[in-house]
Amino acid sequence: MKALFILAASAAMTASSVAYAADAVEQIPQAPQAVETPVVFSWNGPYIGAHTGYAWGSGDAAGGGSDDFDGWRLGGFVGYNWQFSSGFVAGIEGDVNYDWNENSYPVDIDTGFSGSVRGRVGYAMDRALIFAAAGWTATTAHIDGGGFDDDDMLNGWTVGAGVDYAFTDNIFGRLEYRYNDFGSGSLGGADFDFNQHVINVGIGVKF
């Protein structure tokens, strides 16, 4: 009787072990699922673009006369940004522009081509970059008519601020204000000063 009891207990333990082993085989652990980390946008790298806008210019002659030289403008820009982990952005940018701001008296006077090289600092909030910029600027002034045909290059400084916004990973738009102080020059023997307030709207490609 005792031997029969031991045999029954052994059979029960064997069956239980077999059932547990079967369950263990069936419960195969699943591989961990990959978690996608969102890509953080960066302003780092080179870029190029074009802009248009309007400039309000003011010319002051040494003899006391002054006049406004306002008009539309068209230009292009190229630059490079360095973005740091804190969101701080530093960069350098150059641009070339043409202003349609001719005034006609007995003679025609305009400033035509201009350009600048500026340092930029800013703060990036994902796809928005708020920036300030300052540096060197120059323009060409020209007088023609009444026996005059003269031009001069004026050199000065520029300062401004704006915002760049990335519509895609490569395309961004720009809205910018700039003040240009071109210093003094001379046309036809007359000395004058010239400065501008500028609003630019542009689009660029980031590489």
C-alpha positions as CSV (number, residue, x, y, z in Angstrom):
1,M,0.0,0.0,0.0
2,K,2.9,2.3,0.9
3,A,4.6,1.5,-2.4
4,L,1.5,2.3,-4.3
5,F,1.2,5.7,-2.6
6,I,4.8,6.6,-3.4
7,L,4.3,5.6,-7.0
8,A,1.2,7.7,-7.4
9,A,3.0,10.8,-5.8
10,S,6.0,10.4,-8.2
11,A,3.7,10.2,-11.2
12,A,1.9,13.4,-10.1
13,M,5.2,15.3,-9.6
14,T,6.4,14.1,-13.0
15,A,3.2,15.3,-14.7
16,S,3.4,18.6,-12.9
17,S,7.0,19.2,-14.0
18,V,6.1,18.3,-17.6
19,A,3.2,20.8,-17.6
20,Y,5.3,23.5,-16.1
21,A,8.0,22.9,-18.7
22,A,5.4,23.1,-21.5
23,D,4.1,26.4,-20.1
24,A,7.6,27.8,-19.9
25,V,8.3,26.9,-23.6
26,E,5.0,28.5,-24.7
27,Q,5.7,31.8,-22.8
28,I,8.6,33.0,-25.0
29,P,9.7,36.5,-23.9
30,Q,9.0,39.2,-26.6
31,A,11.9,41.3,-27.9
32,P,11.8,44.9,-26.5
33,Q,10.2,47.4,-29.0
34,A,12.3,50.2,-30.3
35,V,11.3,53.7,-29.1
36,E,11.6,56.4,-31.7
37,T,13.4,59.5,-30.5
38,P,12.1,62.7,-32.1
39,V,14.8,64.4,-34.3
40,V,15.8,67.8,-32.8
41,F,16.0,70.5,-35.5
42,S,19.3,72.3,-35.8
43,W,20.3,75.6,-37.4
44,N,23.9,74.5,-37.7
45,G,25.5,74.7,-41.1
46,P,25.7,76.8,-44.3
47,Y,22.8,78.5,-46.0
48,I,22.0,80.8,-49.0
49,G,18.9,82.8,-49.9
50,A,17.3,85.8,-51.5
51,H,15.3,88.7,-50.2
52,T,13.3,91.7,-51.2
53,G,12.0,94.7,-49.3
54,Y,11.8,98.4,-49.0
55,A,14.4,101.0,-47.9
56,W,13.8,104.5,-46.5
57,G,17.0,106.5,-47.3
58,S,18.0,109.9,-46.2
59,G,20.7,112.0,-47.8
60,D,22.1,115.2,-46.1
61,A,24.3,117.5,-48.0
62,A,27.1,119.4,-46.3
63,G,25.6,122.7,-47.4
64,G,22.4,122.1,-45.5
65,G,20.1,120.5,-48.1
66,S,18.5,117.0,-47.5
67,D,16.1,114.7,-49.3
68,D,14.7,111.2,-49.0
69,F,15.9,108.3,-51.3
70,D,13.2,105.6,-50.8
71,G,12.5,102.6,-52.9
72,W,12.2,98.8,-53.4
73,R,15.2,96.6,-53.1
74,L,16.3,93.1,-54.2
75,G,19.3,91.1,-52.9
76,G,20.8,87.8,-51.9
77,F,22.6,86.5,-48.8
78,V,24.9,83.6,-47.8
79,G,26.1,82.6,-44.3
80,Y,27.0,80.0,-41.8
81,N,25.5,79.2,-38.3
82,W,27.0,77.4,-35.3
83,Q,24.3,76.2,-32.9
84,F,25.2,75.2,-29.3
85,S,23.4,72.8,-27.0
86,S,21.9,75.7,-24.9
87,G,20.0,77.0,-28.0
88,F,22.5,79.8,-28.5
89,V,23.4,80.4,-32.2
90,A,26.4,82.4,-33.6
91,G,27.1,83.0,-37.2
92,I,28.4,85.2,-40.0
93,E,26.6,86.5,-43.1
94,G,27.2,88.5,-46.2
95,D,24.7,90.1,-48.6
96,V,24.6,92.1,-51.9
97,N,21.6,94.3,-52.8
98,Y,20.3,96.8,-55.3
99,D,18.1,99.7,-54.3
100,W,15.8,101.5,-56.7
101,N,15.9,104.9,-55.0
102,E,16.8,107.4,-57.8
103,N,15.8,111.1,-57.4
104,S,15.7,113.3,-60.4
105,Y,16.5,117.0,-60.2
106,P,18.4,118.8,-62.9
107,V,20.6,115.8,-62.2
108,D,19.9,112.1,-61.3
109,I,21.2,110.8,-58.0
110,D,20.9,107.3,-56.6
111,T,22.8,104.8,-54.4
112,G,22.3,101.6,-56.4
113,F,24.4,98.6,-55.2
114,S,25.1,97.9,-51.5
115,G,26.5,95.1,-49.5
116,S,27.5,94.0,-46.0
117,V,29.4,91.5,-43.8
118,R,27.8,90.9,-40.4
119,G,28.2,88.8,-37.3
120,R,25.0,87.3,-36.0
121,V,23.9,86.0,-32.6
122,G,20.6,84.5,-31.7
123,Y,18.5,82.0,-29.8
124,A,16.8,79.0,-31.4
125,M,13.4,77.8,-30.2
126,D,13.2,74.7,-32.3
127,R,12.4,75.9,-35.9
128,A,12.3,79.6,-34.9
129,L,15.6,81.6,-34.7
130,I,15.5,85.1,-33.2
131,F,18.7,87.0,-34.1
132,A,20.5,90.3,-34.0
133,A,23.3,91.2,-36.4
134,A,25.8,94.0,-36.9
135,G,28.9,94.7,-39.0
136,W,30.3,96.6,-41.9
137,T,28.3,97.9,-44.9
138,A,29.0,99.9,-48.1
139,T,27.0,101.4,-51.0
140,T,27.8,103.2,-54.3
141,A,26.3,106.7,-54.8
142,H,26.0,108.1,-58.4
143,I,25.3,111.4,-60.0
144,D,24.5,111.9,-63.7
145,G,23.4,114.9,-65.8
146,G,24.0,118.6,-66.0
147,G,27.6,118.1,-66.9
148,F,28.2,115.7,-64.0
149,D,29.0,112.0,-64.1
150,D,30.5,111.0,-60.8
151,D,30.3,108.1,-58.3
152,D,31.6,107.3,-54.8
153,M,31.7,104.3,-52.5
154,L,30.5,105.0,-49.0
155,N,31.5,102.8,-46.0
156,G,29.8,102.5,-42.7
157,W,28.1,100.2,-40.2
158,T,24.9,98.3,-40.0
159,V,22.8,96.8,-37.2
160,G,19.5,95.0,-37.1
161,A,17.4,92.1,-35.9
162,G,14.9,89.6,-37.2
163,V,13.5,86.1,-37.2
164,D,14.2,83.1,-39.3
165,Y,11.6,80.3,-39.4
166,A,12.2,76.8,-40.9
167,F,9.2,75.6,-42.9
168,T,11.0,72.3,-43.6
169,D,14.4,70.9,-42.6
170,N,15.9,72.8,-45.5
171,I,13.7,75.8,-46.4
172,F,13.3,78.8,-44.1
173,G,11.7,82.2,-44.3
174,R,13.0,85.5,-42.9
175,L,11.6,88.9,-41.7
176,E,14.3,91.4,-40.8
177,Y,14.8,95.1,-39.9
178,R,18.1,96.8,-40.5
179,Y,19.6,100.3,-40.0
180,N,22.5,101.2,-42.4
181,D,24.7,104.2,-41.7
182,F,26.9,104.6,-44.8
183,G,28.9,107.5,-43.5
184,S,29.9,110.3,-45.8
185,G,30.9,110.7,-49.5
186,S,31.3,113.2,-52.2
187,L,29.5,113.6,-55.6
188,G,30.3,116.4,-58.0
189,G,32.4,118.1,-55.4
190,A,29.6,118.2,-52.8
191,D,29.9,116.3,-49.5
192,F,26.9,114.4,-48.1
193,D,25.9,111.7,-45.5
194,F,23.5,108.8,-46.3
195,N,21.6,106.4,-44.1
196,Q,18.8,103.8,-44.5
197,H,16.0,102.1,-42.6
198,V,15.3,98.7,-44.3
199,I,12.7,96.0,-44.0
200,N,13.6,92.7,-45.8
201,V,11.5,89.6,-46.4
202,G,13.4,86.6,-47.7
203,I,13.6,82.9,-48.2
204,G,16.6,80.6,-47.8
205,V,17.9,77.1,-48.2
206,K,19.8,75.5,-45.3
207,F,22.3,72.7,-46.1
